[in-house]
Amino acid sequence: MTPSHASGVRLDELVRLAVDLINIPSPLYEEGEVASYVGSWLERAGLDVEYQYVSRGRPNVVAWLKGRRDEVRVMMVGHLDTFHVEGEEVRARVEGGYIHGRGSVDMKGAVAAMMLAFSDAARRRPEGTAVLGLVVDEEGKGRGSELLAKSVRAEKAIVGEPTGLSVSPAQSGLLELEIVVRGVRSHVTLPERGASAYEELLKVLELVRSLPPLRERGPLPMMEPTAVVSLVKCGEDPWSTPRECRARVVMSLLPWHDPDALFDEIGRASAQLLSDDCELLVSMVDDDMGFWLADWRGRFSSLLEAVREVVGKVSVSYMRSWCDANNLYHKGGIPTVIFGPGNLGLAHSDSERISVEELLLAARVYREVLARELGA
């Protein structure tokens, strides 16, 4: 029986590392400094580190824990870039049992937990090989994880996005649209003389929300699609009806929904709604199929055993946001689940934080998974 190495996680070291990572600002496109820090840290911990450049100054950090067998038994993946708010001061603070700061939950806390788990495993002589992939561009187009997926072959992967310590074997699909409506401007007190682009845009948005696929539900908690208007630009002057309106709509789809088919349906149905003197342009900004890993319990038995031992029970959830797991699964053909500390609802928020206790439990789970997968 593989011995447990999970109990020796040092809380002070974990918190200090997470705080250090948060205090290095790494918004999308500016990940170079934090990549240099984690690469040097992992090299000092005894891992073989390589850098994969997505573009100049933007490397993935790939750390190899090499055992006697070359096959990669497990790859753990986190992202180094963070959501960005213009003018925001990026400083971590530890208060009330939480680490506060941009990137704490999304996802430098989990990155710190994975780094410590790999550092501990490097002190032993493992039989198997494992890889820690810390990627850039997750908040962009996911080019970091796409590069990683194409360059590293692994039997399985665990992505440390926040799931509240539940296991997510399924991830939503994505459809992001830009909808542009051009109407006929008129005096604001005589709207009947024109065709307000805003009023016409509302018709399209109502149609999108009423489509049958967006009313479906799946069997897991939170397994329901969403359609959110995230950005609107409309109007030219307060005393005229808007001649043009633009909206971005981000849709979270169920794993079996085809975003291309839904895009075509939205375009056809929307064109029939508008007034004759209006123009409509529906463009696809981004799209991805989701996934649902059918045989995940057998493949990830080491993770389930570790969660049961460390956390006390195994909860199963649904990742309702796009994350790097999508590229690992679809573009790398790697069976992937998502498991990490923290509340996804706090990501991208003004009160981002992660529970110190939950972070410690995640570090112990990652450490135990490596012990079980690689052997002492």
C-alpha positions as CSV (number, residue, x, y, z in Angstrom):
1,M,0.0,0.0,0.0
2,T,1.3,3.4,-0.9
3,P,2.2,5.4,2.2
4,S,0.5,8.8,2.7
5,H,2.7,11.9,2.5
6,A,-0.1,14.3,2.8
7,S,0.1,15.3,6.5
8,G,3.3,17.2,6.3
9,V,2.2,20.3,4.4
10,R,3.5,23.4,6.1
11,L,0.8,26.1,6.4
12,D,3.2,29.0,6.8
13,E,5.2,28.0,3.7
14,L,2.0,27.6,1.7
15,V,0.6,31.0,2.7
16,R,3.9,32.7,2.1
17,L,4.2,31.3,-1.4
18,A,0.6,32.2,-2.3
19,V,1.2,35.8,-1.0
20,D,4.4,36.1,-3.0
21,L,2.7,35.0,-6.2
22,I,-0.2,37.4,-5.7
23,N,2.2,40.3,-5.1
24,I,3.7,39.8,-8.5
25,P,1.1,41.4,-10.9
26,S,0.5,39.2,-13.9
27,P,-2.4,40.4,-15.9
28,L,-3.0,38.9,-19.3
29,Y,0.0,39.5,-21.6
30,E,2.3,40.5,-18.7
31,E,3.1,37.1,-17.2
32,G,6.9,37.2,-17.6
33,E,7.9,38.2,-14.1
34,V,5.8,35.6,-12.3
35,A,6.9,33.0,-14.7
36,S,10.5,33.7,-13.9
37,Y,9.7,33.5,-10.2
38,V,8.0,30.2,-10.3
39,G,10.6,28.7,-12.7
40,S,13.4,29.6,-10.4
41,W,11.5,28.4,-7.3
42,L,10.8,25.0,-9.0
43,E,14.4,24.6,-10.1
44,R,15.6,25.2,-6.5
45,A,13.1,22.5,-5.5
46,G,14.9,20.0,-7.7
47,L,12.7,19.8,-10.7
48,D,13.7,20.0,-14.3
49,V,12.2,23.2,-15.7
50,E,11.6,24.2,-19.3
51,Y,10.0,27.4,-20.8
52,Q,7.5,27.3,-23.7
53,Y,7.1,30.7,-25.2
54,V,3.6,31.6,-26.5
55,S,5.1,34.9,-27.5
56,R,8.0,37.1,-26.5
57,G,8.2,37.4,-22.7
58,R,5.2,35.1,-22.2
59,P,6.4,31.6,-21.3
60,N,4.6,28.6,-19.9
61,V,6.7,27.1,-17.1
62,V,6.8,23.3,-17.4
63,A,8.4,21.4,-14.5
64,W,9.3,17.7,-14.8
65,L,9.4,15.4,-11.8
66,K,11.2,12.5,-13.5
67,G,10.9,9.0,-12.2
68,R,12.4,5.7,-13.3
69,R,9.6,5.3,-15.9
70,D,9.3,8.0,-18.6
71,E,5.5,7.9,-19.1
72,V,3.8,10.9,-17.5
73,R,1.4,9.4,-15.0
74,V,-0.3,12.7,-14.2
75,M,0.0,16.3,-15.2
76,M,-1.3,19.1,-12.9
77,V,-2.1,22.4,-14.6
78,G,-2.6,26.0,-13.4
79,H,-2.5,29.4,-15.0
80,L,-0.2,32.3,-14.1
81,D,-2.2,35.2,-15.7
82,T,-5.0,37.0,-13.8
83,F,-8.1,39.0,-14.5
84,H,-7.2,42.7,-14.7
85,V,-8.9,45.8,-13.4
86,E,-7.4,49.1,-14.7
87,G,-5.7,51.0,-11.9
88,E,-6.1,48.3,-9.3
89,E,-3.4,47.9,-6.7
90,V,-2.3,44.2,-6.6
91,R,-1.4,43.4,-3.0
92,A,-2.2,40.4,-0.9
93,R,-3.3,40.4,2.7
94,V,-4.1,37.6,5.1
95,E,-7.1,38.4,7.2
96,G,-9.9,36.5,8.9
97,G,-8.8,33.1,7.7
98,Y,-8.6,34.2,4.0
99,I,-5.9,35.3,1.6
100,H,-7.3,38.4,-0.2
101,G,-6.0,39.8,-3.5
102,R,-6.3,39.6,-7.2
103,G,-5.4,36.1,-8.4
104,S,-5.9,34.5,-4.9
105,V,-8.7,32.2,-6.1
106,D,-8.1,32.5,-9.8
107,M,-5.7,30.8,-9.4
108,K,-2.4,31.6,-7.7
109,G,-3.6,29.8,-4.5
110,A,-3.9,26.5,-6.3
111,V,-0.7,27.2,-8.1
112,A,1.1,27.5,-4.8
113,A,-0.5,24.3,-3.5
114,M,0.7,22.4,-6.6
115,M,4.2,23.8,-6.4
116,L,4.6,22.6,-2.8
117,A,3.2,19.2,-3.7
118,F,5.8,18.8,-6.5
119,S,8.5,20.1,-4.2
120,D,7.7,17.5,-1.6
121,A,7.6,14.7,-4.2
122,A,11.0,15.8,-5.6
123,R,12.6,14.9,-2.3
124,R,11.8,11.2,-2.9
125,R,12.7,8.8,-5.7
126,P,9.4,8.3,-7.6
127,E,8.8,5.4,-9.8
128,G,6.6,7.3,-12.2
129,T,6.9,10.7,-13.9
130,A,4.7,13.8,-13.4
131,V,4.5,17.2,-14.9
132,L,3.5,20.6,-13.5
133,G,2.3,22.9,-16.3
134,L,1.9,26.5,-15.3
135,V,0.5,28.3,-18.4
136,V,-0.1,31.8,-19.6
137,D,-3.1,33.3,-21.6
138,E,-5.9,31.5,-19.8
139,E,-7.7,34.8,-19.5
140,G,-7.2,35.3,-23.3
141,K,-7.5,32.6,-26.0
142,G,-5.9,29.8,-24.0
143,R,-2.8,29.6,-26.1
144,G,-0.6,28.5,-23.2
145,S,-2.6,25.4,-22.5
146,E,-3.0,24.7,-26.2
147,L,0.8,24.7,-26.6
148,L,1.2,22.5,-23.5
149,A,-1.4,20.0,-24.6
150,K,0.3,19.6,-28.0
151,S,3.8,19.1,-26.5
152,V,3.3,16.9,-23.4
153,R,1.7,13.5,-23.5
154,A,0.1,12.5,-20.1
155,E,-2.1,9.6,-19.0
156,K,-4.4,12.1,-17.2
157,A,-4.5,15.8,-16.1
158,I,-5.9,17.7,-13.1
159,V,-6.6,21.4,-13.6
160,G,-6.6,23.4,-10.3
161,E,-9.4,25.9,-11.1
162,P,-11.7,26.7,-8.1
163,T,-14.3,24.0,-7.6
164,G,-14.6,24.2,-3.8
165,L,-12.7,20.9,-3.5
166,S,-15.2,19.1,-5.5
167,V,-14.3,17.1,-8.6
168,S,-15.5,18.4,-12.0
169,P,-15.4,15.8,-14.8
170,A,-17.4,18.0,-17.1
171,Q,-16.9,21.5,-18.4
172,S,-19.3,23.9,-20.2
173,G,-19.0,24.9,-23.8
174,L,-18.6,28.5,-24.9
175,L,-20.2,30.8,-27.5
176,E,-19.2,34.5,-27.5
177,L,-21.0,36.7,-29.9
178,E,-20.9,40.3,-31.0
179,I,-24.3,41.6,-32.2
180,V,-24.5,44.9,-34.1
181,V,-27.8,46.5,-34.9
182,R,-28.1,49.6,-37.1
183,G,-31.4,51.5,-37.1
184,V,-32.7,54.9,-38.1
185,R,-32.0,57.9,-35.9
186,S,-34.8,60.2,-35.0
187,H,-35.5,63.0,-32.5
188,V,-35.8,61.5,-29.0
189,T,-39.3,62.9,-28.6
190,L,-40.5,61.4,-31.9
191,P,-39.2,57.8,-31.7
192,E,-41.9,56.6,-34.2
193,R,-40.1,58.6,-36.9
194,G,-37.1,56.3,-36.7
195,A,-36.1,52.8,-35.6
196,S,-34.1,52.7,-32.4
197,A,-31.1,50.3,-32.6
198,Y,-31.4,49.8,-28.9
199,E,-35.1,48.6,-29.1
200,E,-34.2,46.3,-32.0
201,L,-31.2,44.9,-30.1
202,L,-33.4,44.0,-27.2
203,K,-35.5,41.8,-29.5
204,V,-32.4,39.9,-30.5
205,L,-31.3,39.5,-26.9
206,E,-34.7,38.2,-25.9
207,L,-34.6,35.7,-28.7
208,V,-31.2,34.4,-27.6
209,R,-32.4,33.8,-24.0
210,S,-35.5,32.0,-25.2
211,L,-33.8,29.5,-27.4
212,P,-34.6,25.9,-26.4
213,P,-31.0,24.8,-25.7
214,L,-30.7,27.6,-23.1
215,R,-33.6,26.1,-21.2
216,E,-32.1,22.7,-20.8
217,R,-30.7,21.4,-17.5
218,G,-28.2,18.7,-16.7
219,P,-27.9,16.3,-13.7
220,L,-25.0,18.0,-11.8
221,P,-25.3,21.0,-9.6
222,M,-25.1,24.3,-11.5
223,M,-25.4,22.3,-14.8
224,E,-27.4,24.9,-16.7
225,P,-26.5,27.2,-19.6
226,T,-26.3,31.0,-19.3
227,A,-26.3,33.9,-21.7
228,V,-24.9,37.2,-20.3
229,V,-24.7,40.6,-22.0
230,S,-21.3,41.6,-20.8
231,L,-20.7,44.8,-22.8
232,V,-23.0,47.3,-24.6
233,K,-22.1,50.3,-26.7
234,C,-25.1,52.3,-27.8
235,G,-26.2,55.8,-28.8
236,E,-24.6,59.0,-30.0
237,D,-26.5,61.8,-28.3
238,P,-29.0,62.0,-25.5
239,W,-31.5,63.8,-27.7
240,S,-31.6,61.3,-30.6
241,T,-32.6,57.6,-30.7
242,P,-29.6,55.3,-31.1
243,R,-28.6,54.7,-34.7
244,E,-26.2,51.9,-33.8
245,C,-25.9,49.4,-30.8
246,R,-23.3,46.8,-30.2
247,A,-23.4,44.1,-27.6
248,R,-21.2,41.2,-26.5
249,V,-23.0,38.1,-25.3
250,V,-21.1,35.3,-23.6
251,M,-22.9,32.0,-23.5
252,S,-22.0,29.1,-21.3
253,L,-23.4,26.0,-23.0
254,L,-24.0,22.4,-21.9
255,P,-21.3,19.9,-23.0
256,W,-23.4,18.4,-25.7
257,H,-24.5,21.7,-27.3
258,D,-22.9,22.5,-30.6
259,P,-21.9,26.3,-30.6
260,D,-21.6,26.4,-34.4
261,A,-25.2,25.1,-34.9
262,L,-26.5,27.5,-32.2
263,F,-24.7,30.5,-33.9
264,D,-26.4,29.6,-37.2
265,E,-29.8,29.4,-35.5
266,I,-29.3,32.8,-33.8
267,G,-28.4,34.4,-37.1
268,R,-31.3,33.0,-39.0
269,A,-33.9,33.7,-36.3
270,S,-32.7,37.2,-35.5
271,A,-32.8,38.4,-39.1
272,Q,-36.6,37.8,-39.1
273,L,-37.2,39.9,-36.0
274,L,-35.9,43.3,-37.1
275,S,-37.8,46.1,-38.8
276,D,-37.3,46.3,-42.5
277,D,-35.1,49.5,-42.3
278,C,-32.7,48.0,-39.8
279,E,-29.4,46.1,-40.4
280,L,-28.1,43.2,-38.3
281,L,-24.6,41.7,-38.0
282,V,-24.0,38.7,-35.8
283,S,-20.4,37.7,-35.4
284,M,-18.8,34.8,-33.6
285,V,-15.9,36.0,-31.3
286,D,-15.1,32.7,-29.8
287,D,-16.5,29.2,-29.5
288,D,-15.6,25.8,-27.9
289,M,-17.4,22.5,-27.3
290,G,-17.6,21.5,-23.7
291,F,-16.8,18.0,-22.5
292,W,-18.0,15.3,-20.1
293,L,-15.4,12.6,-19.2
294,A,-17.5,9.4,-19.0
295,D,-14.9,7.1,-17.3
296,W,-13.4,9.5,-14.9
297,R,-14.0,7.5,-11.7
298,G,-11.7,4.7,-12.8
299,R,-9.1,6.9,-14.4
300,F,-8.9,9.3,-11.4
301,S,-9.2,6.7,-8.6
302,S,-6.0,8.2,-6.9
303,L,-7.7,11.6,-6.8
304,L,-10.9,10.2,-5.4
305,E,-9.0,8.3,-2.7
306,A,-7.0,11.3,-1.8
307,V,-10.1,13.6,-1.6
308,R,-11.9,11.0,0.5
309,E,-8.9,10.7,2.9
310,V,-8.1,14.4,3.2
311,V,-11.4,16.2,2.8
312,G,-13.7,13.4,4.2
313,K,-16.0,13.0,1.3
314,V,-16.1,13.3,-2.5
315,S,-18.4,15.9,-4.1
316,V,-19.0,16.0,-7.9
317,S,-19.6,19.3,-9.6
318,Y,-19.8,21.0,-13.0
319,M,-17.4,23.6,-14.2
320,R,-19.6,26.3,-15.7
321,S,-16.7,28.4,-17.1
322,W,-14.2,27.8,-19.8
323,C,-10.8,26.9,-18.5
324,D,-7.6,25.2,-19.7
325,A,-9.1,21.8,-19.2
326,N,-10.9,22.3,-22.5
327,N,-7.6,22.5,-24.5
328,L,-6.1,19.5,-22.6
329,Y,-9.1,17.4,-23.4
330,H,-9.9,18.5,-27.0
331,K,-6.5,19.5,-28.4
332,G,-4.3,17.1,-26.4
333,G,-6.6,14.1,-26.1
334,I,-5.8,14.0,-22.4
335,P,-8.5,12.8,-19.9
336,T,-8.9,15.7,-17.6
337,V,-10.8,16.7,-14.5
338,I,-10.9,20.0,-12.6
339,F,-10.2,20.1,-8.9
340,G,-9.1,23.1,-6.9
341,P,-9.7,25.2,-3.8
342,G,-11.9,28.3,-3.6
343,N,-15.2,29.6,-4.8
344,L,-15.5,30.3,-8.6
345,G,-18.0,33.0,-7.8
346,L,-15.2,35.2,-6.3
347,A,-13.1,35.0,-9.4
348,H,-13.1,38.3,-11.4
349,S,-14.9,40.0,-8.5
350,D,-13.9,43.0,-6.4
351,S,-13.7,40.8,-3.3
352,E,-11.5,38.0,-4.6
353,R,-10.2,35.8,-1.7
354,I,-9.4,32.2,-0.9
355,S,-9.8,30.3,2.4
356,V,-6.5,29.3,4.0
357,E,-8.0,26.1,5.4
358,E,-9.3,25.1,1.9
359,L,-6.0,25.9,0.3
360,L,-4.2,23.7,2.8
361,L,-6.6,20.8,2.1
362,A,-6.0,21.2,-1.6
363,A,-2.2,21.1,-1.1
364,R,-2.6,17.9,0.9
365,V,-4.8,16.3,-1.8
366,Y,-2.3,17.2,-4.6
367,R,0.5,15.8,-2.5
368,E,-1.4,12.6,-1.9
369,V,-2.3,12.2,-5.5
370,L,1.4,12.4,-6.5
371,A,2.3,9.9,-3.8
372,R,-0.3,7.4,-5.0
373,E,0.4,7.9,-8.7
374,L,4.2,7.9,-8.6
375,G,5.0,5.6,-5.7
376,A,7.6,6.3,-3.1
